[in-house]
Every structure is written in structure tokens, then in C-alpha cells.
Amino acid sequence: MPTWGTNTVQEIDVHGLLTDEAVRKTEQECRRLLRAGGSILRVITGKGNHSKDGKSKLRPAIQGSMEQHGFECTVDPKNTGVLILQWQGQ
């Protein structure tokens, strides 16, 4: 389990989880992040190489959920298997 702080970018790995488990874990970690005063979370989703169609199922599910909760979601330009979530506030 990550230790949350305001000065560091936190990271979780949901690669290999089922879609609903990955979304739930990401939501839980985002709540912890916000309670600790943080604003950026890197989520390792994987690229989807092991999916039947070769496309990530986790990234779009997490992105859709977290955008509804007020996070800006961007794919890491250096690693497409990582989604960067940044709290936009409300």
C-alpha cells in the first residue's frame, strides 16, 4: 500500500486485475490521495497486450470513472500503459 504525501507523485499498479476491481482500487487510492492533500496519481494499467483484441480494457474504464469524479486523465507519453490522474478540484 502506498504512503501518501503531498510532495510526491503516487503510483498504483492495477495491471492484471479485472476491470471492476481495477476501477474500485483506483477510486479507493484516489480518495486516500485527496485526504492526504495530494493531487497526482499514476495508475499502471498495462497496454492491453494480453487482451484478446490487444487493446487495454482497464485504461478506458478507469479514465471514464475518474473523469466523472473530477480528475484530468492523460496517458503517459513515455509509457502508454500508464494513466496519469490529476485532481482538478470542484
Secondary structure, 3 states (H helix, E strand, C coil): CCCCCCCCCEEEECCCCCHHHHHHHHHHHHHHHHHCCCCEEEEECCCCCCCCCCCCCHHHHHHHHHHHCCEEEEECCCCCCEEEEEECCC
